Amino acid sequence: MTKRALDAAAATHLTSPGGHTDGDGNGITSDEGSALKKPRAFMATLACDNCRSRKTRCDEDRPKCGYCKVMNLECTYQSPRPTKKDQSMAVAINAIRRLESKIEDLAAVVTASTTQPQPSVPQPVYDHRSPVSTLSQPSPGVALHGPSSILPRRDGISMLDSPQPIGTPGKSPYPISESGGKIYLSFSQHGVAIWPAMKHIFSPAFNAARAVLPVDYVVEHESQRPPLSMAISYPLGKSPDTWLTELPLSVIKGLAEAYFNVFQRNTPVLDKFHFFSSTLGVAMENDFGYDLDTCLVLNVLALGCLAVQAYEEGNFPLPSRGPTTSTTFDRPDWYNLTLDDPSGLRFFNEGRKRMGFLMCQNDLQAAQFYMLSTLYYAQIVRPIESWTTVNRAALCCMSILKRNDTLETLNFDHWEGDMFCRVFWNALMYESIITQELNLPLSGLQDYEADMPIPKFTPCPRPKTSIAGLLVDDDDSFFNFHFLAQAAHRILLSRIKRHMYFFAEKEGSPSATLTDELLHQLEQWRSNLPGSLQFSEHASIDDSPSPAHIFAIAMLRSRYLVAKFHIGRPFLYKALHFPQYMSDNEYSRIADGLKEGLFWPATMGLCTRMKSALPLKFGWCSQCFGQVLLFNAVARAPNEKLRATLPEGWQQWVAIMMELIEGCARMSPSIAKDVELLRLLEW
């Protein structure tokens, strides 16, 4: 180990008396080969069986404690009793699974009761190979081979799950399907602009500008934008070959702490203790060479720069392990290192350069690197690149699962297996969101969803020392539960998309029974949230203690409102195109949906001031684009009953949404095009 790495380890308290630990917290032998025995000053909470029988002190190291290593004995531990946190996790996980099965069962019953058998149309069948047992409606002429048959796939996406309407290019964008007479609706808000009825409502200038654009103009514009700059702005007077090794430890620690206190809390891709005790040490020991540990560190530093910018935008004091009296943001000595355009680019490009030689690796670290890259691309609003890297992370996950029957052999109760679950769910959640907005294929990761347990956030094994406690965050449980709540919400939103986003030209479509059940399940999701996550629609989030708390609370509330709005959107399509089939109850559903479409916390106040760390900026801008179109359409609709569904305050909300979209327009050509189109609307 170099002197620099040794100094770094000492400064960050990563060594224990007489030796150091590896990434799993195991003792490492000294130069003479004897095991290191750490001095202990506490009672063991879970002694191994050997130490328990001898009634001696146990250091609880895994997989072998110090005594068993010295005596070369088999070291076994009794299974710990579940804690209150474990029990709460189990309740949350079970609620998620019950939610899945109830919605799927109800959807099957509703569809079976409303579908009229046609002689030439095969009956709906279940794809039992799919983890969510999605109901498939085969097209005429498709040969079925038993209950496992599924719909043909277009660009790797199941037709039923396609984020864009299905049809022949050049024809109506929302044709009547030959199978079951259904109109498939786009879940993307950009699809609102090409609803047939909109041509009679929007201004001629808007219609003319939209008509010359491709159907998927968002993908077209994002694909044609110049690639992210490969330039690296080296610090003044530093050599390109040595500038990383010459970085002061205070810079690395400051940026890493900023990352873990902002992005890691809401997107838990890494383990904080393992990063500081292993990953960072290996990277520094190798002088930031061409290895995955270095690539991970560089991505963390890049995202740390964005996190520092968010602290400044929100005027929060930077995180500090020591006592501090500061209540506002103070620029650190190394602040200039964050001033790239975009912030953190120099570190990100160094990581990209090294990953070029490692691009074919498919292990857990590679998946973590690609997920961190996805997060960086998402923050700088480059959606195509973020879709590319999340697909790469998904392929790493699938490769791990395919090797040696990993689903049976990978122990999800241990830290490494649980860490894999975290990466899996992060990839699945982001991929679901980005493919809802872009007409791009899914990776296939969702096929493993039913077999993949929800993460328990098992802590990385560590020595029982006071130093190890410095890397324990009292807020961990709050953010862990928040992540699980998001996973449960994603499952529910996917079912809303799958079972409601088609329309049949008849009364009773969409199904009132299915709609009521989805709303009931959404309320159950909210009521089952742990007490620390319960929220009120009108409570202020501006007094939250950190940017991470603000985003966590705002995202949870906003997701709840978004789901309610999306449940009402198919009824809005019906009112605009087939008002003769509308009932008073369905107009009430539209009014409820529009009301819940107002004042989403994630797109207001401090969240939009801290744009450097605002999660899913592209997704929120896309949502707001469609929202502005819908409010304009309802306000100008010839249907008086439809106009009466507009909620109070909608004009103020339109102004807030326009401010967000215009603020992000410089970061994305497709968002800039959205702004051009919206300015052509007449009010």
C-alpha positions as CSV (number, residue, x, y, z in Angstrom):
1,M,0.0,0.0,0.0
2,T,1.3,3.5,-0.8
3,K,2.1,6.0,1.9
4,R,-0.8,8.2,0.5
5,A,-3.3,5.3,0.9
6,L,-2.1,4.6,4.4
7,D,-2.4,8.2,5.4
8,A,-5.9,8.3,3.9
9,A,-6.9,5.2,5.8
10,A,-5.7,6.7,9.1
11,A,-7.4,10.0,8.4
12,T,-10.8,8.4,7.7
13,H,-10.5,6.0,10.7
14,L,-10.8,3.0,8.6
15,T,-8.2,1.0,10.4
16,S,-8.6,-0.8,13.8
17,P,-5.9,-1.3,16.4
18,G,-3.2,-3.6,15.2
19,G,-4.5,-4.0,11.7
20,H,-7.3,-3.3,9.2
21,T,-10.4,-4.9,7.7
22,D,-11.3,-6.0,4.3
23,G,-14.6,-5.0,2.6
24,D,-16.6,-7.5,4.5
25,G,-15.3,-6.4,7.9
26,N,-13.2,-9.5,8.3
27,G,-9.9,-9.4,10.1
28,I,-6.8,-9.4,7.9
29,T,-3.7,-11.2,9.1
30,S,-0.5,-9.4,9.9
31,D,2.8,-9.9,8.0
32,E,3.7,-12.9,10.2
33,G,0.4,-14.5,9.2
34,S,-1.2,-14.6,12.6
35,A,-4.8,-13.4,13.0
36,L,-5.3,-10.0,14.5
37,K,-7.2,-9.9,17.8
38,K,-8.9,-6.6,18.5
39,P,-9.1,-5.3,22.0
40,R,-12.7,-5.2,23.1
41,A,-14.5,-3.0,25.7
42,F,-18.1,-4.2,25.3
43,M,-20.3,-7.2,25.8
44,A,-21.0,-9.2,22.6
45,T,-24.6,-8.9,21.5
46,L,-24.4,-12.1,19.4
47,A,-21.4,-14.3,20.4
48,C,-20.5,-17.3,18.3
49,D,-21.4,-20.8,19.6
50,N,-17.8,-21.6,20.7
51,C,-17.3,-18.4,22.6
52,R,-20.8,-18.7,24.1
53,S,-20.0,-22.2,25.4
54,R,-16.7,-21.1,26.8
55,K,-18.3,-17.9,28.2
56,T,-15.6,-15.8,26.8
57,R,-15.7,-12.5,25.0
58,C,-16.4,-12.7,21.2
59,D,-15.4,-10.0,18.7
60,E,-18.3,-11.2,16.4
61,D,-16.2,-10.9,13.2
62,R,-17.7,-12.8,10.2
63,P,-17.3,-15.4,8.9
64,K,-14.9,-16.3,11.8
65,C,-14.3,-14.5,15.0
66,G,-10.8,-13.9,16.2
67,Y,-10.7,-16.9,18.7
68,C,-12.0,-19.4,16.1
69,K,-9.4,-18.1,13.5
70,V,-6.6,-18.6,16.0
71,M,-7.8,-22.1,17.1
72,N,-8.9,-23.0,13.5
73,L,-12.4,-23.9,14.6
74,E,-15.6,-23.8,12.7
75,C,-17.4,-20.6,13.7
76,T,-21.2,-20.6,13.8
77,Y,-23.7,-18.0,15.0
78,Q,-27.3,-18.4,16.2
79,S,-29.9,-16.7,14.0
80,P,-30.7,-13.3,15.5
81,R,-34.2,-12.6,16.5
82,P,-36.1,-10.2,14.2
83,T,-35.9,-6.6,15.3
84,K,-38.8,-4.2,15.2
85,K,-37.3,-2.8,12.0
86,D,-37.3,-6.3,10.4
87,Q,-40.9,-6.9,11.4
88,S,-41.9,-3.5,10.0
89,M,-40.1,-4.4,6.7
90,A,-42.0,-7.7,6.6
91,V,-45.3,-6.0,7.0
92,A,-44.5,-3.6,4.2
93,I,-43.3,-6.4,1.9
94,N,-46.4,-8.5,2.6
95,A,-48.6,-5.5,1.9
96,I,-46.9,-5.0,-1.5
97,R,-47.4,-8.6,-2.4
98,R,-51.1,-8.6,-1.4
99,L,-51.6,-5.4,-3.4
100,E,-50.2,-7.2,-6.5
101,S,-52.3,-10.3,-6.2
102,K,-55.6,-8.4,-5.5
103,I,-55.2,-6.0,-8.5
104,E,-54.3,-8.9,-10.8
105,D,-57.1,-11.1,-9.7
106,L,-59.7,-8.3,-10.0
107,A,-58.4,-7.3,-13.4
108,A,-58.8,-10.9,-14.6
109,V,-62.4,-11.1,-13.3
110,V,-63.4,-7.7,-14.8
111,T,-61.8,-8.5,-18.2
112,A,-63.3,-12.0,-18.3
113,S,-66.8,-10.7,-17.5
114,T,-66.7,-7.8,-20.1
115,T,-65.0,-9.6,-23.0
116,Q,-67.4,-11.0,-25.6
117,P,-66.0,-14.1,-27.2
118,Q,-65.5,-13.8,-31.0
119,P,-65.3,-16.9,-33.2
120,S,-62.1,-15.7,-34.8
121,V,-60.5,-14.1,-31.8
122,P,-58.8,-16.4,-29.2
123,Q,-59.8,-15.8,-25.6
124,P,-57.4,-13.9,-23.2
125,V,-54.8,-16.0,-21.7
126,Y,-52.4,-15.6,-18.8
127,D,-48.7,-15.4,-19.4
128,H,-47.5,-17.5,-16.4
129,R,-43.9,-16.9,-17.3
130,S,-44.4,-13.2,-16.6
131,P,-43.8,-12.4,-12.9
132,V,-46.9,-10.2,-12.7
133,S,-49.2,-12.6,-14.6
134,T,-50.2,-9.8,-17.0
135,L,-53.4,-10.4,-19.0
136,S,-52.6,-10.8,-22.7
137,Q,-55.0,-10.4,-25.5
138,P,-53.5,-12.1,-28.6
139,S,-54.0,-10.7,-32.1
140,P,-56.1,-12.7,-34.6
141,G,-54.1,-15.3,-36.3
142,V,-51.5,-15.7,-33.5
143,A,-50.8,-19.3,-32.8
144,L,-51.2,-20.2,-29.2
145,H,-49.2,-23.0,-27.6
146,G,-50.7,-23.6,-24.2
147,P,-51.2,-21.3,-21.3
148,S,-47.7,-19.8,-21.5
149,S,-48.3,-18.1,-24.9
150,I,-47.8,-14.3,-24.9
151,L,-48.3,-11.5,-27.3
152,P,-45.8,-10.9,-30.1
153,R,-43.2,-8.3,-29.1
154,R,-42.4,-5.1,-31.0
155,D,-38.9,-3.8,-30.4
156,G,-38.6,-6.0,-27.3
157,I,-41.8,-4.7,-25.7
158,S,-45.0,-6.6,-25.1
159,M,-47.8,-4.9,-27.1
160,L,-49.9,-4.5,-23.9
161,D,-47.0,-2.8,-22.1
162,S,-45.9,-0.6,-25.0
163,P,-45.4,3.0,-23.7
164,Q,-46.7,4.3,-27.1
165,P,-49.8,3.6,-29.1
166,I,-49.8,0.6,-31.4
167,G,-50.6,1.0,-35.1
168,T,-49.3,1.2,-38.6
169,P,-47.0,4.1,-39.3
170,G,-48.7,6.8,-41.3
171,K,-52.2,6.0,-40.0
172,S,-54.1,7.4,-37.0
173,P,-51.8,7.4,-34.0
174,Y,-54.6,5.8,-31.8
175,P,-56.2,3.2,-34.1
176,I,-58.9,0.7,-33.1
177,S,-57.2,-2.6,-32.3
178,E,-58.5,-5.5,-34.4
179,S,-58.4,-7.5,-31.1
180,G,-61.3,-6.7,-28.9
181,G,-62.0,-3.3,-30.4
182,K,-59.7,-1.4,-28.0
183,I,-58.0,1.9,-28.4
184,Y,-54.6,1.8,-26.6
185,L,-53.7,5.0,-24.9
186,S,-50.2,6.3,-24.4
187,F,-49.1,6.5,-20.8
188,S,-46.6,9.2,-21.7
189,Q,-48.0,12.7,-21.3
190,H,-46.4,13.5,-24.7
191,G,-49.1,11.3,-26.3
192,V,-51.8,13.8,-25.3
193,A,-50.7,16.2,-28.0
194,I,-51.8,13.7,-30.7
195,W,-55.1,12.7,-29.3
196,P,-57.5,13.1,-32.3
197,A,-59.9,15.5,-30.5
198,M,-57.0,17.9,-29.7
199,K,-56.8,19.0,-33.3
200,H,-60.2,20.7,-33.0
201,I,-59.3,22.3,-29.6
202,F,-55.7,23.5,-29.8
203,S,-54.7,26.6,-31.8
204,P,-53.9,26.2,-35.6
205,A,-50.3,27.3,-34.8
206,F,-49.9,24.5,-32.3
207,N,-51.4,21.9,-34.6
208,A,-49.2,23.1,-37.5
209,A,-46.0,23.0,-35.4
210,R,-46.8,19.6,-34.0
211,A,-47.8,18.1,-37.4
212,V,-44.3,18.6,-38.8
213,L,-42.7,16.8,-35.9
214,P,-42.2,13.0,-35.8
215,V,-44.6,11.1,-33.5
216,D,-41.6,10.3,-31.2
217,Y,-40.0,13.7,-31.5
218,V,-38.6,13.5,-28.0
219,V,-36.5,10.5,-28.9
220,E,-35.6,12.1,-32.2
221,H,-34.4,15.4,-30.6
222,E,-32.5,13.7,-27.8
223,S,-30.8,11.2,-30.2
224,Q,-29.6,14.0,-32.4
225,R,-28.1,16.2,-29.7
226,P,-24.3,16.5,-29.5
227,P,-22.7,13.9,-27.2
228,L,-21.6,14.9,-23.7
229,S,-18.3,16.7,-23.9
230,M,-15.3,14.4,-23.3
231,A,-13.1,17.3,-22.2
232,I,-11.6,17.2,-18.7
233,S,-10.9,20.5,-16.9
234,Y,-7.8,19.8,-14.9
235,P,-7.1,21.9,-11.8
236,L,-4.7,24.7,-12.4
237,G,-1.1,23.6,-12.3
238,K,-2.0,19.9,-12.1
239,S,-0.8,17.1,-14.4
240,P,-3.4,15.1,-16.3
241,D,-1.7,11.9,-15.1
242,T,-1.5,12.8,-11.4
243,W,-4.2,15.3,-10.6
244,L,-6.5,12.7,-9.0
245,T,-3.7,11.3,-6.8
246,E,-2.9,14.8,-5.7
247,L,-6.4,15.6,-4.6
248,P,-6.5,16.5,-0.8
249,L,-8.3,13.9,1.3
250,S,-10.7,16.7,2.4
251,V,-11.9,17.0,-1.1
252,I,-12.6,13.3,-1.5
253,K,-14.3,13.1,1.8
254,G,-16.3,16.2,1.3
255,L,-17.7,15.2,-2.1
256,A,-18.4,11.7,-1.0
257,E,-20.2,12.8,2.1
258,A,-22.3,15.2,0.0
259,Y,-23.2,12.3,-2.4
260,F,-24.2,9.9,0.5
261,N,-26.3,12.7,2.2
262,V,-28.3,13.5,-1.0
263,F,-28.4,10.9,-3.8
264,Q,-27.6,7.7,-1.9
265,R,-30.5,8.3,0.5
266,N,-33.1,8.3,-2.2
267,T,-31.3,6.0,-4.6
268,P,-29.5,3.5,-2.4
269,V,-27.1,2.0,-5.0
270,L,-24.0,1.6,-2.7
271,D,-23.3,0.8,0.9
272,K,-21.7,3.7,2.8
273,F,-19.6,1.7,5.2
274,H,-18.3,-0.6,2.4
275,F,-17.5,2.4,0.2
276,F,-15.3,4.1,2.9
277,S,-13.8,0.9,4.3
278,S,-13.0,-0.9,1.1
279,T,-13.9,0.8,-2.3
280,L,-12.2,4.1,-1.6
281,G,-9.1,2.5,0.0
282,V,-8.6,0.2,-3.0
283,A,-9.0,3.1,-5.5
284,M,-6.4,5.2,-3.6
285,E,-4.0,2.3,-3.2
286,N,-4.1,1.8,-7.0
287,D,-3.5,5.5,-7.5
288,F,-6.9,5.8,-9.2
289,G,-6.1,3.3,-11.9
290,Y,-8.2,1.4,-14.4
291,D,-10.4,-0.7,-12.0
292,L,-14.0,-0.8,-11.0
293,D,-13.3,0.6,-7.5
294,T,-11.8,3.7,-9.1
295,C,-14.7,4.0,-11.5
296,L,-17.2,3.9,-8.6
297,V,-15.3,6.5,-6.6
298,L,-15.2,8.8,-9.6
299,N,-18.9,8.6,-10.2
300,V,-19.5,9.2,-6.5
301,L,-17.3,12.4,-6.7
302,A,-19.2,13.5,-9.9
303,L,-22.5,13.2,-8.2
304,G,-21.0,14.7,-5.0
305,C,-20.4,17.9,-7.1
306,L,-24.1,18.0,-8.0
307,A,-25.0,17.4,-4.4
308,V,-22.8,20.4,-3.3
309,Q,-24.6,22.5,-5.9
310,A,-27.9,21.4,-4.4
311,Y,-26.8,22.4,-0.9
312,E,-25.9,25.8,-2.2
313,E,-29.2,26.2,-4.2
314,G,-31.2,25.3,-1.0
315,N,-28.8,27.3,1.3
316,F,-28.2,24.2,3.5
317,P,-24.9,23.7,5.4
318,L,-22.7,21.0,4.0
319,P,-22.7,17.7,6.0
320,S,-20.1,17.4,8.7
321,R,-19.2,14.6,11.1
322,G,-18.0,17.0,13.7
323,P,-20.0,19.6,15.6
324,T,-20.9,22.7,13.6
325,T,-22.9,25.8,14.3
326,S,-23.5,26.8,10.7
327,T,-27.1,27.0,9.5
328,T,-26.4,28.2,5.9
329,F,-24.2,27.1,3.0
330,D,-20.5,28.1,3.2
331,R,-18.3,27.4,0.2
332,P,-15.5,25.0,1.1
333,D,-11.9,25.6,0.0
334,W,-12.3,23.1,-2.9
335,Y,-15.6,24.6,-4.2
336,N,-14.1,25.5,-7.6
337,L,-13.8,21.8,-8.3
338,T,-17.6,21.6,-8.6
339,L,-17.8,24.3,-11.2
340,D,-17.8,22.3,-14.4
341,D,-20.6,22.5,-17.0
342,P,-22.3,20.3,-16.0
343,S,-21.0,20.1,-12.4
344,G,-18.9,17.0,-11.8
345,L,-18.1,16.4,-15.4
346,R,-14.3,16.2,-14.9
347,F,-14.8,13.2,-12.5
348,F,-17.5,11.6,-14.6
349,N,-15.3,11.8,-17.7
350,E,-12.4,10.2,-15.9
351,G,-14.7,7.4,-14.8
352,R,-16.0,7.0,-18.4
353,K,-12.4,6.8,-19.7
354,R,-11.5,4.0,-17.3
355,M,-14.7,2.1,-17.8
356,G,-13.9,1.8,-21.5
357,F,-11.4,-1.0,-20.7
358,L,-13.9,-2.7,-18.3
359,M,-17.1,-2.4,-20.3
360,C,-17.6,-6.2,-20.7
361,Q,-17.6,-6.8,-16.9
362,N,-21.0,-7.9,-15.6
363,D,-20.6,-8.2,-11.8
364,L,-22.3,-6.3,-9.0
365,Q,-19.7,-3.5,-9.1
366,A,-20.3,-3.0,-12.8
367,A,-24.1,-2.8,-12.2
368,Q,-23.5,-0.2,-9.5
369,F,-21.3,1.8,-11.8
370,Y,-23.9,1.9,-14.5
371,M,-26.6,2.8,-12.1
372,L,-24.5,5.7,-10.8
373,S,-23.9,6.7,-14.4
374,T,-27.7,6.5,-15.0
375,L,-28.3,8.8,-12.0
376,Y,-25.7,11.4,-13.3
377,Y,-27.2,11.4,-16.8
378,A,-30.7,11.8,-15.4
379,Q,-29.6,14.7,-13.2
380,I,-28.1,16.6,-16.2
381,V,-31.2,15.7,-18.3
382,R,-29.8,13.4,-20.9
383,P,-32.6,10.8,-21.0
384,I,-31.3,8.7,-23.9
385,E,-28.0,8.2,-22.2
386,S,-29.7,7.4,-18.9
387,W,-31.8,4.8,-20.7
388,T,-28.7,3.3,-22.2
389,T,-26.8,2.9,-19.0
390,V,-29.9,1.6,-17.0
391,N,-30.2,-1.0,-19.7
392,R,-26.5,-1.9,-19.1
393,A,-27.1,-2.1,-15.4
394,A,-30.1,-4.4,-16.1
395,L,-28.0,-6.6,-18.3
396,C,-25.4,-6.9,-15.5
397,C,-28.2,-8.0,-13.1
398,M,-29.6,-10.5,-15.5
399,S,-26.2,-11.9,-16.2
400,I,-25.7,-12.4,-12.4
401,L,-29.1,-14.1,-12.1
402,K,-28.4,-16.4,-15.1
403,R,-25.1,-17.7,-13.9
404,N,-25.2,-20.9,-11.8
405,D,-28.9,-20.6,-11.0
406,T,-28.2,-17.6,-8.9
407,L,-31.8,-17.3,-7.7
408,E,-31.3,-20.5,-5.7
409,T,-27.7,-20.0,-4.7
410,L,-27.5,-16.2,-3.9
411,N,-28.3,-15.7,-0.3
412,F,-30.6,-12.7,-0.1
413,D,-30.4,-12.7,3.7
414,H,-26.7,-11.8,3.6
415,W,-25.3,-8.4,2.9
416,E,-24.1,-9.1,-0.6
417,G,-27.3,-10.7,-1.7
418,D,-29.3,-7.8,-0.2
419,M,-27.0,-5.3,-1.9
420,F,-27.8,-7.0,-5.2
421,C,-31.5,-6.6,-4.5
422,R,-31.1,-2.9,-4.0
423,V,-29.3,-2.5,-7.4
424,F,-32.0,-4.7,-9.0
425,W,-34.9,-2.6,-7.7
426,N,-33.1,0.7,-8.5
427,A,-32.6,-0.4,-12.1
428,L,-36.2,-1.7,-12.5
429,M,-37.8,1.4,-11.0
430,Y,-35.8,3.8,-13.2
431,E,-36.3,1.8,-16.4
432,S,-40.0,1.6,-15.8
433,I,-40.2,5.4,-15.6
434,I,-37.9,6.3,-18.5
435,T,-39.6,3.8,-20.9
436,Q,-43.0,5.3,-20.0
437,E,-41.8,8.6,-21.5
438,L,-39.6,7.3,-24.4
439,N,-40.7,4.8,-27.0
440,L,-37.7,2.6,-26.3
441,P,-37.5,-1.1,-25.5
442,L,-37.4,-2.6,-22.0
443,S,-34.4,-4.7,-21.1
444,G,-36.3,-7.8,-19.8
445,L,-35.4,-7.2,-16.2
446,Q,-39.1,-7.0,-15.3
447,D,-39.4,-10.7,-16.0
448,Y,-37.5,-11.4,-12.7
449,E,-39.6,-9.1,-10.6
450,A,-41.8,-11.7,-8.9
451,D,-38.8,-13.8,-7.9
452,M,-36.7,-10.9,-6.5
453,P,-37.2,-10.1,-2.8
454,I,-37.6,-6.5,-1.6
455,P,-34.3,-5.4,0.0
456,K,-34.0,-5.6,3.7
457,F,-31.1,-3.2,3.9
458,T,-28.9,-5.6,5.7
459,P,-25.9,-3.7,7.0
460,C,-22.4,-4.5,5.7
461,P,-20.5,-6.7,8.2
462,R,-18.2,-4.5,10.3
463,P,-16.1,-4.7,13.4
464,K,-17.9,-3.8,16.6
465,T,-15.8,-0.7,17.4
466,S,-16.7,2.8,18.2
467,I,-15.1,3.9,14.9
468,A,-17.5,1.8,12.9
469,G,-20.4,3.6,14.5
470,L,-19.3,6.9,12.9
471,L,-20.6,5.6,9.6
472,V,-24.1,4.8,10.9
473,D,-26.9,7.2,10.0
474,D,-29.8,7.6,12.4
475,D,-32.0,8.4,9.4
476,D,-31.3,5.1,7.6
477,S,-34.6,3.6,8.5
478,F,-36.6,6.6,7.3
479,F,-34.9,6.6,3.8
480,N,-35.0,2.8,3.6
481,F,-38.8,2.7,4.2
482,H,-39.1,5.6,1.7
483,F,-37.3,3.5,-1.0
484,L,-39.6,0.5,-0.3
485,A,-42.7,2.8,-0.5
486,Q,-41.5,4.0,-3.9
487,A,-41.1,0.3,-5.0
488,A,-44.6,-0.4,-4.0
489,H,-45.9,2.7,-5.7
490,R,-44.1,1.7,-8.9
491,I,-45.9,-1.7,-8.9
492,L,-49.3,0.0,-8.5
493,L,-48.6,2.6,-11.2
494,S,-47.6,-0.2,-13.6
495,R,-50.9,-1.9,-13.0
496,I,-52.8,1.4,-13.6
497,K,-51.0,1.6,-17.0
498,R,-51.5,-2.0,-17.9
499,H,-55.2,-2.4,-17.0
500,M,-56.6,1.1,-17.6
501,Y,-54.8,2.6,-20.5
502,F,-57.0,1.3,-23.3
503,F,-60.6,2.3,-24.2
504,A,-63.5,0.4,-25.8
505,E,-66.2,2.5,-27.5
506,K,-69.0,1.6,-25.1
507,E,-70.6,2.5,-21.8
508,G,-68.8,1.3,-18.7
509,S,-65.3,1.6,-20.2
510,P,-63.0,2.1,-18.4
511,S,-64.3,-0.3,-15.8
512,A,-65.8,1.4,-12.7
513,T,-65.1,-1.7,-10.6
514,L,-61.4,-1.8,-11.5
515,T,-61.1,1.9,-11.1
516,D,-62.5,1.7,-7.5
517,E,-60.2,-1.1,-6.6
518,L,-57.1,0.7,-7.9
519,L,-58.1,3.8,-5.9
520,H,-58.7,1.6,-2.9
521,Q,-55.3,0.0,-3.2
522,L,-53.7,3.5,-3.6
523,E,-55.3,4.5,-0.3
524,Q,-54.1,1.3,1.3
525,W,-50.6,2.0,0.1
526,R,-50.8,5.4,1.8
527,S,-52.3,4.2,5.0
528,N,-49.8,1.4,5.3
529,L,-46.8,3.7,5.2
530,P,-44.8,3.7,8.4
531,G,-45.6,6.6,10.8
532,S,-42.4,8.5,9.9
533,L,-43.5,8.5,6.2
534,Q,-47.2,9.6,6.7
535,F,-47.9,12.9,5.1
536,S,-50.4,15.6,4.9
537,E,-51.2,17.4,1.6
538,H,-50.9,20.8,3.1
539,A,-47.9,20.4,5.4
540,S,-44.8,22.5,4.6
541,I,-41.6,20.8,3.6
542,D,-39.4,23.9,3.6
543,D,-38.3,23.3,7.2
544,S,-36.9,19.9,6.5
545,P,-33.4,19.3,7.9
546,S,-31.6,18.5,4.6
547,P,-32.1,18.3,0.8
548,A,-32.6,14.5,1.0
549,H,-35.5,14.9,3.5
550,I,-37.1,17.5,1.2
551,F,-36.9,15.3,-1.8
552,A,-38.0,12.2,0.0
553,I,-41.2,13.8,1.5
554,A,-42.0,15.7,-1.7
555,M,-41.6,12.7,-4.0
556,L,-43.8,10.5,-1.8
557,R,-46.6,13.0,-1.8
558,S,-46.2,13.8,-5.5
559,R,-46.3,10.1,-6.4
560,Y,-49.6,9.7,-4.6
561,L,-51.1,12.6,-6.4
562,V,-49.7,11.5,-9.8
563,A,-51.3,8.1,-9.4
564,K,-54.7,9.6,-8.7
565,F,-54.4,11.8,-11.7
566,H,-53.4,9.0,-14.0
567,I,-56.4,6.9,-12.8
568,G,-58.7,9.8,-14.0
569,R,-56.9,10.4,-17.4
570,P,-58.6,7.6,-19.4
571,F,-62.0,9.1,-18.4
572,L,-60.8,12.5,-19.8
573,Y,-60.0,10.8,-23.1
574,K,-63.5,9.3,-23.2
575,A,-65.1,12.7,-22.5
576,L,-63.2,14.4,-25.2
577,H,-63.8,11.7,-27.9
578,F,-67.0,9.9,-26.9
579,P,-69.1,12.2,-24.7
580,Q,-72.3,10.3,-25.6
581,Y,-71.1,7.4,-23.4
582,M,-70.2,9.5,-20.3
583,S,-72.1,9.4,-17.0
584,D,-72.2,11.9,-14.2
585,N,-70.1,9.6,-12.1
586,E,-67.4,9.6,-14.7
587,Y,-67.3,13.4,-14.9
588,S,-66.8,13.3,-11.1
589,R,-63.8,11.0,-11.7
590,I,-62.4,13.5,-14.1
591,A,-62.9,16.3,-11.6
592,D,-61.2,14.3,-8.9
593,G,-58.3,13.5,-11.2
594,L,-57.7,17.1,-12.3
595,K,-57.9,18.2,-8.6
596,E,-55.2,15.7,-7.7
597,G,-53.1,17.0,-10.7
598,L,-52.5,20.4,-8.9
599,F,-49.5,21.6,-7.0
600,W,-47.3,18.5,-7.0
601,P,-44.6,19.2,-4.3
602,A,-41.8,17.8,-6.3
603,T,-42.3,20.5,-8.9
604,M,-42.5,23.5,-6.6
605,G,-40.7,25.5,-4.0
606,L,-37.3,24.3,-2.7
607,C,-37.4,21.2,-4.9
608,T,-37.2,23.3,-8.1
609,R,-34.7,25.7,-6.5
610,M,-32.4,22.7,-6.0
611,K,-32.5,21.5,-9.6
612,S,-29.1,20.0,-9.3
613,A,-30.5,17.2,-7.2
614,L,-34.2,17.1,-8.2
615,P,-35.0,13.5,-9.0
616,L,-36.4,12.6,-12.4
617,K,-36.3,16.1,-13.9
618,F,-37.1,14.9,-17.4
619,G,-40.0,12.9,-16.1
620,W,-41.5,15.8,-14.2
621,C,-41.1,18.1,-17.2
622,S,-42.9,15.6,-19.4
623,Q,-45.7,15.2,-16.9
624,C,-46.1,19.0,-16.7
625,F,-46.1,19.3,-20.5
626,G,-49.0,17.0,-20.7
627,Q,-50.7,18.7,-17.8
628,V,-50.6,22.1,-19.5
629,L,-52.1,20.5,-22.7
630,L,-54.9,18.8,-20.8
631,F,-55.9,21.9,-18.8
632,N,-55.9,23.9,-22.0
633,A,-58.0,21.3,-23.8
634,V,-60.5,21.1,-20.9
635,A,-60.8,24.9,-20.6
636,R,-61.5,25.2,-24.4
637,A,-63.6,22.1,-24.8
638,P,-67.1,22.5,-26.3
639,N,-68.5,20.1,-23.7
640,E,-69.9,22.3,-20.9
641,K,-69.9,19.4,-18.4
642,L,-66.2,18.8,-19.1
643,R,-65.3,22.4,-18.6
644,A,-67.1,22.3,-15.2
645,T,-64.5,19.8,-14.0
646,L,-61.7,22.3,-13.9
647,P,-60.5,22.8,-10.3
648,E,-60.0,26.1,-8.6
649,G,-56.5,27.4,-9.0
650,W,-55.6,25.6,-12.2
651,Q,-54.3,28.8,-13.9
652,Q,-51.8,29.3,-11.1
653,W,-50.7,25.7,-11.4
654,V,-50.2,26.1,-15.2
655,A,-47.9,29.1,-14.5
656,I,-45.9,27.0,-12.0
657,M,-45.5,24.2,-14.4
658,M,-44.4,26.5,-17.3
659,E,-41.8,27.9,-15.0
660,L,-40.3,24.5,-14.3
661,I,-40.3,23.5,-18.0
662,E,-38.8,26.7,-19.1
663,G,-36.1,26.4,-16.4
664,C,-35.0,23.0,-17.6
665,A,-35.3,23.8,-21.4
666,R,-31.6,24.8,-21.6
667,M,-30.6,21.3,-20.4
668,S,-32.6,19.3,-23.1
669,P,-33.5,20.0,-26.7
670,S,-36.7,18.0,-26.4
671,I,-37.8,20.1,-23.4
672,A,-36.9,23.2,-25.3
673,K,-39.2,22.0,-28.1
674,D,-42.0,21.4,-25.6
675,V,-41.7,25.0,-24.5
676,E,-42.0,26.2,-28.1
677,L,-45.1,24.2,-28.6
678,L,-46.7,25.3,-25.3
679,R,-46.2,29.0,-26.2
680,L,-48.4,28.4,-29.3
681,L,-51.4,27.5,-27.2
682,E,-54.3,29.9,-27.0
683,W,-56.0,30.5,-23.6
